[in-house]
Amino acid sequence: MSDNLSPNPHGNDNWERDALERVALAAIREQRAARRWRIFFRFVFLAVLALIAWGVFDFTGDHVAKSGKHTALIDLQGEISANGDASADNIDGALESAFEDDGTAGVILRINSPGGSPVQAGIINREIRRLRAKYPKTPLYVVVDDMCASGGYYVAAAADRIYVDRASIVGSIGVLMDGFGFTGLMDKLGIQRRMHTSGANKGAFDPFSPETPQMTAHAQAMLDEIHTQFIDAVKQGRGKRLKDDPDLFSGMFWTGEKSVQLGLADGFGDANYVAREIIKQPDIVDYTQKESISARVVRRFGASVGDAAVRALTLGGKVQLR
């Protein structure tokens, strides 16, 4: 009977100590977990502070230290657009800083772009011509990396000379307006488009409405007008260097080697070659304007989203030099 009343039916006389040890170990593990979480949140807090400081002080901004005689370098990379790194604001600001520097012996605009906005490309083209007229003793050369097509070439045409790699892609002097039409799919699915407008042409180019001959003719007229502006800018920049080829302004593109033969480019060489052999100043200073982290976050999660939404809601196609 005494066995049945025992608090330890398994015959372990140290059960109280085991229980206390388990409680103590659990408390220790809880303290360690709490300490690890405190350390984690402190690191997160410090990281947030670092990002804020980086954005406020703009360590990646467009400030360039003054130096002796040098070659100024500006990179135009990617799609040319108002909200991108290759915007007219960024490129024009960098160009002006480079030309204003008394130490600049020459400017290299290094382009690797498939094109983009005809408005942005046109603004940069005109700014290059303005700065070349204002600083006639400071030459500006374009150096092409992989690609200088369409809007990229619109910009390049304003340079004193264009240097390419033999395998670069150059040209594509044309304009396009792309989009999608969903009317056939909507008919198959039994979906009806309901759109009310004030103005006979307000709903033109809506991707959910059928295209009309009048809309097609109007779009083609706009594209032809912009194409003419593009051609005029190329002829103004390249002049008699352009060869008489029927495909020159057809939207066709060529290798860098062929582009030299057609007069679209002047020679072969990269940025180091042009700085060393053409400008005679191998010391290169980068004037490219780079966005701060804070500006990039705002643009990507704010302006870009808003621009895409407006584009999707208001226009079925986007005019591009690509």
TORRO-471328 format. One record per residue: residue in three letters; chain; x, y, z of N, C-alpha, C, O in turn. Coordinates in steps of 0.2 Angstrom, whole numbers. Atoms other than C-alpha are relative to their C-alpha. Example, Ala and Ser with C-alpha at 12.3 -4.5 7.8 and 13.67 -1.06 7.14 Angstrom:
<nodes>
NODE  code  unit    nxx    nyy    nzz   caxx   cayy   cazz    cxx    cyy    czz    oxx    oyy    ozz
NODE   ala     A      4     -6      0     62    -22     39      4      6      0      9      5      3
NODE   ser     A     -4     -6     -1     68     -5     36     -4      5      3     -1     11      4
</nodes>
This chain:
<nodes>
NODE  code  unit    nxx    nyy    nzz   caxx   cayy   cazz    cxx    cyy    czz    oxx    oyy    ozz
NODE   met     A      4     -6      0      0      0      0      4      6      0      3     11     -3
NODE   ser     A     -4     -6      0     14     12      4      3      1     -7      5      7     -9
NODE   asp     A     -3     -1      7     21      9    -14     -5      4     -4     -3      8     -8
NODE   asn     A      5     -4      4      4     15    -21      0      7      1     -2     11     -3
NODE   leu     A      1     -7     -2      5     31    -11      7      4     -2      7     10     -1
NODE   ser     A     -6     -4      1     23     35    -17     -1      5     -6     -4      3    -11
NODE   pro     A      0     -5      6     25     51    -28      4     -2     -6      3      1    -11
NODE   asn     A     -4      2      6     37     42    -39     -2     -8     -2      2    -12      1
NODE   pro     A      2      7      2     28     26    -46      6     -4     -4      5    -10     -3
NODE   his     A     -5      3      4     43     22    -57      7     -1      4     11     -4      2
NODE   gly     A     -5      1     -4     55     21    -42      6      5     -1     12      3      1
NODE   asn     A     -6     -5      1     66     36    -47     -1      5      6     -5      9      6
NODE   asp     A     -1     -4     -6     71     45    -31      2      7     -2      1     12      3
NODE   asn     A     -3     -6      2     78     60    -41     -5      4     -4     -3      8     -8
NODE   trp     A      4     -3      5     62     65    -50     -1      8      2     -2     12     -3
NODE   glu     A      0     -7     -1     61     82    -41      5      4     -3      4      9     -6
NODE   arg     A     -6     -4      3     78     87    -46      0      0     -8      1      5    -11
NODE   asp     A      1      0      7     74     81    -64     -5      6     -2     -3      9     -7
NODE   ala     A      5     -5      1     59     92    -64      3      7      0      2     12     -4
NODE   leu     A     -3     -6     -1     69    107    -58      5      2     -5      5      7     -8
NODE   glu     A     -5     -1      6     82    104    -71     -3      2     -6     -1      6    -10
NODE   arg     A      4     -2      6     69    104    -85     -2      7      0     -2     10     -5
NODE   val     A      2     -7      0     62    120    -79      5      5     -1      4     10     -4
NODE   ala     A     -6     -4      0     79    128    -77      2      1     -8      4      6    -10
NODE   leu     A     -2      0      7     84    123    -95     -5      3     -4     -3      7     -9
NODE   ala     A      5     -4      4     68    129   -102      0      8      1      0     11     -4
NODE   ala     A      0     -7     -1     70    146    -94      7      3     -3      7      8     -6
NODE   ile     A     -6     -3      4     88    147   -101     -1      0     -7      1      5    -10
NODE   arg     A      2      0      7     82    142   -118     -4      6     -2     -3      9     -7
NODE   glu     A      4     -6      1     69    156   -117      4      6      0      3     11     -4
NODE   gln     A     -4     -6      0     82    169   -112      4      0     -6      5      6     -8
NODE   arg     A     -4      0      6     93    164   -126     -4      2     -6     -1      6    -10
NODE   ala     A      4     -2      6     79    165   -139     -2      8      1     -1     11     -5
NODE   ala     A      2     -7      0     74    182   -132      6      5     -1      6     10     -4
NODE   arg     A     -6     -4      2     92    188   -133      2      0     -7      4      5    -10
NODE   arg     A     -1      0      7     94    182   -151     -5      5     -3     -3      8     -8
NODE   trp     A      5     -5      3     78    192   -155      2      7      1      1     11     -4
NODE   arg     A     -3     -6     -1     85    207   -147      5      2     -5      6      8     -7
NODE   ile     A     -6     -1      5    101    206   -157     -3      1     -7      0      5    -11
NODE   phe     A      3      0      7     91    203   -173     -3      7     -1     -2     10     -6
NODE   phe     A      3     -6      1     80    218   -171      5      6      1      4     11     -3
NODE   arg     A     -5     -5      0     95    229   -166      4      1     -7      5      6    -10
NODE   phe     A     -3      0      7    103    224   -183     -5      3     -5     -3      7     -9
NODE   val     A      5     -3      4     87    228   -192      0      7      1     -1     11     -4
NODE   phe     A      0     -7     -1     86    245   -184      6      4     -3      5      9     -6
NODE   leu     A     -6     -3      2    104    249   -188      0      0     -8      2      5    -11
NODE   ala     A      1      1      7    101    243   -206     -4      6     -3     -3      9     -8
NODE   val     A      5     -5      2     86    255   -208      3      7      1      3     11     -3
NODE   leu     A     -3     -6     -1     96    269   -200      5      1     -6      6      7     -8
NODE   ala     A     -5     -1      5    110    266   -213     -3      2     -7      0      6    -10
NODE   leu     A      3     -2      7     98    266   -228     -3      7      0     -2     11     -5
NODE   ile     A      3     -7     -1     90    282   -221      6      5     -1      6     10     -5
NODE   ala     A     -6     -4      1    108    290   -220      2      0     -7      4      6     -9
NODE   trp     A     -2      0      7    112    284   -237     -4      4     -4     -1      8     -9
NODE   gly     A      5     -4      5     97    292   -245      1      7      2      0     11     -3
NODE   val     A     -1     -7     -2     99    308   -235      6      4     -3      6      9     -5
NODE   phe     A     -6     -3      2    117    311   -239      2     -1     -7      6      2    -10
NODE   asp     A     -1      1      7    116    304   -256      7     -1     -2     10      2     -6
NODE   phe     A     -7      1      1    133    296   -257      1     -2     -7      6     -2    -10
NODE   thr     A     -1      2      7    129    290   -275     -3      5     -5     -5      4    -10
NODE   gly     A      2     -6      4    124    307   -281      5      2     -6      9     -2     -8
NODE   asp     A     -3     -2      6    131    316   -296      6      5      1      8      9     -3
NODE   his     A     -6     -5     -2    145    326   -287      6     -3     -3      8     -9     -1
NODE   val     A     -6      2      3    161    325   -297      6      5      3      5     11      2
NODE   ala     A     -5     -4     -2    177    331   -289      4      3     -6      5      0    -11
NODE   lys     A     -4     -4      5    187    344   -299      7     -4     -1     10     -6      4
NODE   ser     A     -6      3      1    203    337   -307      4      4     -5      1      9     -8
NODE   gly     A     -3     -3      5    216    342   -319     -2     -2     -7     -8     -4     -7
NODE   lys     A      2      2      7    215    339   -338     -2     -7      0      2    -12      2
NODE   his     A      2      6      0    205    324   -341     -6     -1     -5     -8      4     -9
NODE   thr     A      6      2      5    192    315   -352     -6     -1      4     -6     -6      9
NODE   ala     A      6      1     -3    174    316   -346     -4     -6     -3     -4     -6     -9
NODE   leu     A      4      6      3    164    300   -347     -7      0      3     -8      1      9
NODE   ile     A      7      0     -2    145    299   -346     -3     -7     -3     -3     -8     -9
NODE   asp     A      3      6      2    136    282   -347     -8      1     -2    -11      4      3
NODE   leu     A      7      0      2    119    281   -356     -2     -8     -1      0    -11     -6
NODE   gln     A      1      7      0    113    263   -352     -7     -2      0    -11      2      4
NODE   gly     A      6      3     -1     97    254   -355     -5      5     -4     -4      9     -8
NODE   glu     A      5     -3      4     80    261   -361      0      7      2      1      9      8
NODE   ile     A      1     -7     -1     78    280   -363     -7      2      2    -11      1     -2
NODE   ser     A      7     -1     -2     63    285   -353      1      6      5      6      7      9
NODE   ala     A      0     -6     -5     58    300   -342      1     -3      7      4      1     11
NODE   asn     A     -1      2     -7     58    289   -326      6     -5      1      6     -8      6
NODE   gly     A     -6      4     -1     74    279   -329      6      3      1      7      9      1
NODE   asp     A     -7     -3     -1     92    281   -327      2      4     -6      6      9     -5
NODE   ala     A     -2     -3      6     94    286   -345     -5      5     -2     -8      5     -8
NODE   ser     A      5     -6      2     82    301   -344      4      6     -2     10      6     -1
NODE   ala     A     -3     -6      3     85    317   -352      3      5      6      8      8      5
NODE   asp     A     -2     -3     -5     86    325   -335      7     -2      3     12      2      4
NODE   asn     A     -6      2     -3    100    314   -329      6      1     -5     11      3     -3
NODE   ile     A     -5     -1      5    110    314   -346      2      7     -1      8      8     -1
NODE   asp     A     -1     -7      1    108    332   -349      4      3      6      9      8      5
NODE   gly     A     -4     -2     -6    114    336   -331      7     -2      0     11      2      2
NODE   ala     A     -7      3      1    129    325   -333      4      4     -5     10      6     -4
NODE   leu     A     -3     -3      5    133    333   -349      2      7      1      8      9      0
NODE   glu     A     -1     -7     -2    132    351   -343      6      0      5     10      4      5
NODE   ser     A     -5      0     -5    143    347   -328      7     -2     -3     12      1     -2
NODE   ala     A     -6      1      3    156    339   -339      3      5     -5      9      7     -4
NODE   phe     A     -3     -5      5    157    353   -352      2      6      4      6     10      2
NODE   glu     A     -1     -6     -4    157    366   -338      7      0      4     10      5      6
NODE   asp     A     -7      1     -3    173    359   -330      5      2     -4      6      0    -10
NODE   asp     A     -6     -2      3    188    368   -335      5     -5     -2      9     -4     -7
NODE   gly     A     -5      5      1    198    352   -334     -2     -5     -6      2     -9     -7
NODE   thr     A      2      5      5    188    343   -347      3      1     -7      2      7    -10
NODE   ala     A     -3      0      7    198    340   -363     -5     -2     -6     -4      0    -11
NODE   gly     A      5      3      4    184    330   -371     -5     -4      3     -4     -6      9
NODE   val     A      5      4     -4    168    321   -367     -2     -6     -4     -2     -6    -11
NODE   ile     A      2      6      3    164    303   -371     -7     -2      3     -8     -2      9
NODE   leu     A      7      2     -2    145    298   -371      0     -7     -2      0     -9     -8
NODE   arg     A     -1      7      2    146    279   -370     -8     -3      1    -11     -2      6
NODE   ile     A      7      2      1    129    272   -376      0     -8     -1      3    -11     -4
NODE   asn     A      2      7      1    122    254   -374     -8      0      1    -10     -1      7
NODE   ser     A      8     -1     -1    103    257   -377     -3     -3     -6     -1     -2    -12
NODE   pro     A      4      2      6     90    249   -388     -5      5     -2     -8      5     -7
NODE   gly     A      4     -6      2     81    266   -389     -5      1      6     -4      0     12
NODE   gly     A      5     -2     -5     65    272   -380     -4      6     -2     -6      6     -8
NODE   ser     A      4     -6      1     56    288   -379      3      5     -5      8      7     -4
NODE   pro     A     -2     -4      5     57    299   -394      1      7      3      5     11      1
NODE   val     A      0     -6     -3     54    314   -383      6      1      4     10      6      3
NODE   gln     A     -6      0     -4     68    310   -371      6      0     -4     11      4     -3
NODE   ala     A     -6      0      4     80    306   -385      1      7     -4      7      9     -5
NODE   gly     A     -1     -6      3     76    322   -394      3      6      4      6     10      2
NODE   ile     A     -2     -5     -4     79    333   -379      8     -1      1     11      4      1
NODE   ile     A     -7      1     -1     96    325   -376      4      2     -7      9      5     -6
NODE   asn     A     -3     -2      7    100    327   -395      1      7      0      7     10     -2
NODE   arg     A      0     -7      0     96    345   -394      5      3      5      9      8      4
NODE   glu     A     -5     -3     -5    106    348   -378      7     -1     -2     12      3      0
NODE   ile     A     -7      1      2    122    340   -385      2      5     -5      7      8     -5
NODE   arg     A     -2     -5      5    121    352   -400      1      7      3      5     10      1
NODE   arg     A      0     -7     -4    118    367   -388      7      0      3     10      5      3
NODE   leu     A     -6      0     -3    133    362   -378      6      0     -4     11      3     -3
NODE   arg     A     -5      0      5    144    359   -393      1      7     -3      7      9     -4
NODE   ala     A      0     -7      2    140    376   -399      3      5      5      6     10      4
NODE   lys     A     -2     -4     -6    143    384   -382      7     -1      2     11      3      4
NODE   tyr     A     -7      2     -2    160    375   -379      3     -3     -7      4     -9     -7
NODE   pro     A     -3      3      6    167    373   -397      6     -3      0      8     -7     -4
NODE   lys     A     -7      3     -1    184    368   -391      0     -7      4      5    -10      4
NODE   thr     A      1      7     -4    177    353   -381     -4     -5     -5    -10     -4     -5
NODE   pro     A      4      4      5    173    339   -393     -4     -5      4     -2     -7     10
NODE   leu     A      4      5     -3    160    326   -389      0     -6     -5     -2     -6    -10
NODE   tyr     A      0      6      4    162    308   -395     -5     -5      3     -5     -6      9
NODE   val     A      4      5     -2    150    294   -394      4     -7     -1      7     -8     -6
NODE   val     A     -3      7      0    157    276   -390     -6     -5      1    -10     -4      6
NODE   val     A      5      5     -1    145    262   -393      2     -7      3      7     -9      1
NODE   asp     A     -1      7     -2    145    246   -383     -3     -5     -4     -2     -6    -10
NODE   asp     A      3      5      4    134    232   -388     -5      3     -5     -6      0    -10
NODE   met     A      5     -2      4    120    242   -395     -1      8      0     -1     11      6
NODE   cys     A      2     -7      1    115    260   -401     -5      0     -5     -4      2    -11
NODE   ala     A      5      0      5     99    258   -409     -6      5      1     -7      7      7
NODE   ser     A      6     -4      0     84    269   -413      1      6      4      5     10      2
NODE   gly     A     -1     -6     -4     82    282   -399      7      1      2     10      6      3
NODE   gly     A     -7     -1     -2    100    278   -394      4      3     -6      8      7     -4
NODE   tyr     A     -4     -3      5    106    282   -411     -3      8     -1      1     12     -4
NODE   tyr     A      2     -7      0     95    298   -411      4      4      4      6     10      2
NODE   val     A     -5     -4     -4    106    304   -397      6      0     -3      9      6     -3
NODE   ala     A     -7      1      3    122    298   -405      1      5     -6      7      7     -7
NODE   ala     A     -1     -3      6    119    307   -421      2      8      1      5     11     -3
NODE   ala     A     -2     -7     -2    122    324   -412      8      1      1     10      6      2
NODE   ala     A     -7      0     -2    140    319   -408      5      2     -5      3      2    -11
NODE   asp     A     -5     -1      5    156    325   -417      2     -6     -4      2     -6    -10
NODE   arg     A     -2      6      4    161    307   -421     -3     -6      5     -4     -5     11
NODE   ile     A      3      6     -3    154    290   -417      5     -6     -1      7     -8     -6
NODE   tyr     A     -4      6      0    165    275   -412     -4     -6      2     -7     -6      7
NODE   val     A      4      6     -1    159    257   -412      5     -6      0     11     -5     -1
NODE   asp     A     -4      7      1    165    239   -410     -3     -3     -6     -8     -1     -9
NODE   arg     A      2      3      7    164    229   -426     -6     -4      1    -10     -5     -4
NODE   ala     A      6      4     -1    151    218   -418     -6      4      4    -11      1      5
NODE   ser     A      6     -4     -2    140    232   -411     -6      0     -4     -5     -1    -10
NODE   ile     A      6     -1      4    122    234   -416     -2      7     -1     -3     11      4
NODE   val     A      1     -7      1    119    251   -424     -6      1     -5     -7     -3    -10
NODE   gly     A      5     -2      5    104    259   -433     -7      0      3     -8      3      8
NODE   ser     A      7      1     -2     86    255   -432     -4      7      0     -7      9      5
NODE   ile     A      2     -7      1     81    273   -438     -8     -1     -2     -9     -1     -8
NODE   gly     A      7      1      1     62    270   -436     -4      2      6     -1      3     11
NODE   val     A      4     -1     -6     47    272   -425     -5     -5      0     -8     -7     -5
NODE   leu     A      5      5     -1     35    260   -418     -5      2      5     -4      6     10
NODE   met     A      6     -1     -5     18    260   -409     -3     -7      1     -6     -9     -3
NODE   asp     A      2      7     -1     14    243   -401     -6      0      5     -6      5      9
NODE   gly     A      6      1     -5     -1    237   -391     -3     -7     -2      0    -11     -6
NODE   phe     A      3      7      1    -13    222   -390     -8      2     -2    -10      7      1
NODE   gly     A      7     -1      1    -31    220   -396     -3     -7      2     -1    -12      1
NODE   phe     A      3      6     -4    -43    208   -386     -7     -1     -3    -10     -5      0
NODE   thr     A      7      0      2    -59    210   -396     -2     -7     -2     -7     -9      0
NODE   gly     A      2      7      2    -59    192   -404      0     -4      6     -5     -8      6
NODE   leu     A      0      4     -6    -55    184   -387     -6      2      4     -9     -3      7
NODE   met     A      6     -2     -4    -69    194   -379     -6     -3     -3    -11     -5      0
NODE   asp     A      6      3      3    -81    188   -392     -1     -7      2     -7     -9      3
NODE   lys     A      0      7     -1    -77    170   -389     -2     -1      7     -5     -6      9
NODE   leu     A      2      1     -7    -79    172   -370     -6      3      2     -9      3      7
NODE   gly     A      7     -3     -1    -95    182   -372      1      6      5     -4      8      9
NODE   ile     A     -1     -6     -5    -87    198   -363     -2      6     -5      0      6    -10
NODE   gln     A      2     -7      3    -95    215   -368      4      6      3      4      6      9
NODE   arg     A     -3     -6     -2    -85    231   -367     -5      5      1     -9      7     -4
NODE   arg     A      4     -5     -1    -94    245   -359      4      6      2      7      7      7
NODE   met     A     -4     -6     -1    -85    262   -361     -4      6     -3     -7      6     -8
NODE   his     A      4     -6      2    -94    279   -361      5      6      0      9      7      4
NODE   thr     A     -5     -5      1    -84    294   -368     -4      7     -2    -10      6     -4
NODE   ser     A      3     -7      2    -87    313   -371      6      2     -5     11      4     -3
NODE   gly     A     -5     -1      5    -78    316   -388      1     -6     -4      1    -12     -2
NODE   ala     A      1      5      5    -79    306   -404      7     -5      0      6    -11     -1
NODE   asn     A     -7      4      0    -60    300   -402      3     -1      6      8     -4      7
NODE   lys     A     -3      1     -6    -58    299   -384      2     -7      2      6     -8      5
NODE   gly     A     -1      7     -1    -59    280   -384      5     -3     -5      5     -9     -5
NODE   ala     A     -4      3      5    -47    278   -398      6     -4      3      9     -2      8
NODE   phe     A     -5      5     -2    -34    264   -397     -1     -3      7      4     -6     10
NODE   asp     A      2      4     -5    -43    256   -383      1     -7     -2     -2     -9     -7
NODE   pro     A     -1      7      2    -37    238   -383     -6     -5      0     -5    -10     -3
NODE   phe     A      6      4     -1    -54    231   -379     -5      2     -5    -11      0     -5
NODE   ser     A      4     -2      6    -62    240   -394      3     -1     -6      9     -1     -7
NODE   pro     A     -2      2      7    -61    236   -412      4      7     -3      1     12     -2
NODE   glu     A     -4     -6      3    -48    247   -422     -4      2     -6     -7     -2    -10
NODE   thr     A      3     -3      6    -55    258   -436      5      3     -5     10      4     -3
NODE   pro     A     -4     -3      5    -48    264   -452      3      7      2      8      9      0
NODE   gln     A     -2     -7     -2    -48    282   -446      6      0      6     10      4      5
NODE   met     A     -5      0     -5    -38    277   -430      7     -3     -3     12      0     -1
NODE   thr     A     -6      2      4    -25    267   -441      3      6     -3      9      6     -3
NODE   ala     A     -3     -6      4    -23    282   -452      3      5      4      8      8      3
NODE   his     A     -2     -5     -4    -21    294   -438      7     -2      3     11      2      4
NODE   ala     A     -6      2     -3     -8    283   -429      6      0     -5     11      2     -3
NODE   gln     A     -6      0      5      2    281   -445      2      7     -2      8      8     -3
NODE   ala     A     -2     -7      1      2    300   -448      5      2      6     10      5      4
NODE   met     A     -4     -2     -5      9    302   -431      7     -3      0     12      0      1
NODE   leu     A     -6      3      1     22    289   -433      5      3     -6     11      4     -5
NODE   asp     A     -3     -3      6     27    296   -450      3      7      2      9      9      0
NODE   glu     A     -2     -7     -2     29    314   -442      6     -1      4     11      2      3
NODE   ile     A     -5      1     -5     40    307   -428      6     -3     -4     12     -1     -2
NODE   his     A     -5      3      4     50    297   -441      4      5     -4     10      5     -4
NODE   thr     A     -3     -6      4     53    313   -451      5      4      5     10      6      3
NODE   gln     A     -5     -4     -4     60    322   -436      6     -4      2     11     -1      2
NODE   phe     A     -6      4     -1     71    307   -432      5      1     -6     11      2     -5
NODE   ile     A     -4      0      6     78    307   -450      3      7     -1      9      7     -2
NODE   asp     A     -3     -7      1     81    326   -450      5      1      5     10      4      4
NODE   ala     A     -6     -1     -5     91    325   -434      6     -4     -2     11     -2      0
NODE   val     A     -6      4      2    102    311   -441      3      3     -6      9      4     -6
NODE   lys     A     -4     -3      6    105    320   -457      3      7      2      9      8      0
NODE   gln     A     -4     -6     -3    109    336   -447      6     -2      3     11      2      3
NODE   gly     A     -6      2     -4    121    327   -436      6     -3     -5     11     -2     -4
NODE   arg     A     -5      4      4    129    316   -449      2      3     -7      8      2    -10
NODE   gly     A     -2     -3      6    128    326   -465      2     -4     -6     -1     -9     -7
NODE   lys     A     -3      3      6    138    321   -480      3     -7      1      5    -11     -3
NODE   arg     A     -3      6     -1    145    306   -471     -5     -6     -1     -2    -11     -2
NODE   leu     A      5      6      2    129    296   -474      0     -2     -7      1      2    -11
NODE   lys     A      0      2      7    129    285   -489     -7     -1     -2    -12     -1      2
NODE   asp     A      6      0      3    115    284   -501     -2     -8      0     -1    -11     -5
NODE   asp     A      3      7      0    106    267   -496     -7      1      2     -9      4      6
NODE   pro     A      7      0      0     88    264   -498     -3     -2      7     -8     -1      9
NODE   asp     A      2      3     -6     87    255   -481      2      4      6      1      2     12
NODE   leu     A     -3     -4     -5     96    268   -471     -5      2      5     -4      2     11
NODE   phe     A      5     -2     -5     80    275   -463     -6     -4      0    -12     -2      2
NODE   ser     A      6      4      0     69    260   -465     -1     -4      7     -6     -8      7
NODE   gly     A      0      3     -6     72    254   -447      4     -6      0      5    -10      6
NODE   met     A     -5      6      0     85    241   -452      6      2      5      7      8      6
NODE   phe     A     -6     -1     -4    100    239   -441      6     -4     -2      5     -9     -6
NODE   trp     A     -6      4      2    118    233   -444      5     -1      5      5      2     11
NODE   thr     A     -6      1     -5    134    228   -436      4      7      0      3     11     -5
NODE   gly     A     -5     -6      0    147    241   -431      4      1     -6      5      6     -9
NODE   glu     A     -5      0      6    158    236   -446     -4      3     -6     -2      7     -9
NODE   lys     A      4     -2      5    144    239   -458     -3      7      1     -3     11     -4
NODE   ser     A      2     -7     -2    138    255   -449      5      5     -2      4     11     -4
NODE   val     A     -5     -5      2    155    263   -453      0      1     -8      1      6    -10
NODE   gln     A      1      0      7    153    258   -471     -6      5     -3     -5      8     -8
NODE   leu     A      6     -4      2    136    267   -472      0      7      2     -4     11      1
NODE   gly     A     -1     -6     -3    142    282   -463     -4      2      6     -4      8      8
NODE   leu     A      3      0     -6    132    279   -448      5      1      6      3      4     12
NODE   ala     A     -5      0     -5    148    278   -438      7      2     -3      7      2     -9
NODE   asp     A     -6     -3      3    166    285   -440      6     -5      1     11     -4     -3
NODE   gly     A     -6      4     -1    178    272   -433     -1     -5      5     -7     -6      8
NODE   phe     A      0      5     -5    182    258   -421      4      2      6      9      5      6
NODE   gly     A     -4     -2     -6    187    260   -403     -5      0      6    -11      1      6
NODE   asp     A      4     -1     -6    181    259   -385      2      6      4      5     11      1
NODE   ala     A     -1     -7     -3    181    273   -372      7      1      2     10      7      1
NODE   asn     A     -7     -1     -1    199    270   -367      4      2     -6      9      6     -6
NODE   tyr     A     -4     -2      7    205    271   -385     -1      7     -1      3     10     -3
NODE   val     A      1     -7      2    196    287   -388      3      5      5      5     10      2
NODE   ala     A     -3     -5     -5    202    295   -372      7      0     -1     10      6     -1
NODE   arg     A     -7      1      0    220    289   -375      2      3     -7      7      7     -8
NODE   glu     A     -3     -1      6    222    291   -394     -4      6     -4     -1      9     -8
NODE   ile     A      4     -6      4    208    304   -400      0      6      4      2     11      2
NODE   ile     A      0     -6     -4    206    316   -385      7      1      3      9      7      5
NODE   lys     A     -7     -1     -3    224    313   -379      0      1      7      5      4     10
NODE   gln     A      0     -1     -7    219    313   -361     -3     -7      3     -9     -8      4
NODE   pro     A      2      6     -2    219    295   -354     -3      0      7     -6     -5      9
NODE   asp     A      3      0     -6    214    300   -337     -8      2     -1    -10      7     -3
NODE   ile     A      7      0      1    195    297   -337     -4      2      7     -3     -2     12
NODE   val     A      4     -2     -6    183    305   -324     -8     -1     -2    -10      1     -7
NODE   asp     A      7      2      1    165    298   -323     -5      5      2     -5      7      8
NODE   tyr     A      5     -5     -2    151    311   -323     -7     -2      0    -12      1      1
NODE   thr     A      6      3      0    137    299   -324     -4      1      6     -1      0     11
NODE   gln     A      4     -1     -6    123    304   -313     -4     -6      2     -7    -10     -2
NODE   lys     A      2      6     -3    118    290   -302     -5      1      5     -4      6     10
NODE   glu     A      5     -1     -5    102    289   -292      2     -2      7      5     -7      8
NODE   ser     A      0      3     -7    102    288   -273     -5     -5      1     -9     -6     -2
NODE   ile     A      5      6     -1     94    273   -265     -7      3      2    -12      0     -1
NODE   ser     A      7     -3     -2     80    284   -258     -4      2     -6    -10      0     -7
NODE   ala     A      4     -2      6     76    291   -275     -2     -6     -4     -7     -6     -7
NODE   arg     A      2      6      4     77    274   -283     -6     -4      3    -10     -6     -1
NODE   val     A      6      3     -4     65    267   -270     -7      3     -2    -12      0     -4
NODE   val     A      6     -4      1     53    281   -273     -3     -1     -7     -8     -2     -9
NODE   arg     A      1      1      7     54    279   -292     -3     -6     -2     -8     -7     -5
NODE   arg     A      2      6      2     52    261   -293     -7     -2      3    -11     -6      0
NODE   phe     A      6      2     -4     38    259   -280     -6      5      0    -11      4      2
NODE   gly     A      5     -5      1     29    275   -284     -1      2     -7     -6      0    -10
NODE   ala     A      1     -3      6     31    284   -300      0     -5     -6     -5     -4    -10
NODE   ser     A      1      5      6     34    269   -311     -6     -4      0     -9     -5     -5
NODE   val     A      6      3     -1     19    260   -304     -6      4     -3    -10      2     -6
NODE   gly     A      6     -4      2      8    275   -307      1      1     -7     -5      2    -11
NODE   asp     A      0     -1      7     15    278   -324     -2     -6     -4     -6     -5     -9
NODE   ala     A      2      6      3     12    260   -329     -8     -1      0    -11     -3     -4
NODE   ala     A      7      0     -1     -6    261   -322     -3      5     -5     -8      3     -8
NODE   val     A      3     -5      5    -10    277   -332      1     -2     -7     -4     -2    -11
NODE   arg     A     -1      2      7     -2    270   -348     -5     -6     -1     -8     -6     -7
NODE   ala     A      5      6      1    -13    254   -346     -7      2     -1    -11     -1     -5
NODE   leu     A      7     -3      0    -29    264   -343     -1      4     -6     -7      5     -8
NODE   thr     A      2     -5      5    -27    277   -356      2     -1     -7      0      2    -12
NODE   leu     A     -2      0      7    -18    271   -371      2     -8     -1      5    -11      3
NODE   gly     A     -1      7      2    -17    254   -380      7     -1     -3      9     -7     -3
NODE   gly     A     -7      0      3      0    258   -388      4      5      2      2     11      4
NODE   lys     A     -5     -5     -2     16    267   -384      4      1     -5      7     -3     -8
NODE   val     A     -5     -2      5     26    277   -396      7     -1      2      9      2      7
NODE   gln     A     -7      1     -2     44    272   -396      5      0     -5      3     -2    -11
NODE   leu     A     -5      1      5     60    273   -405      4     -6      2      9     -6      6
NODE   arg     A     -3      6     -1     65    255   -404      0     -5     -6      2    -10     -5
</nodes>
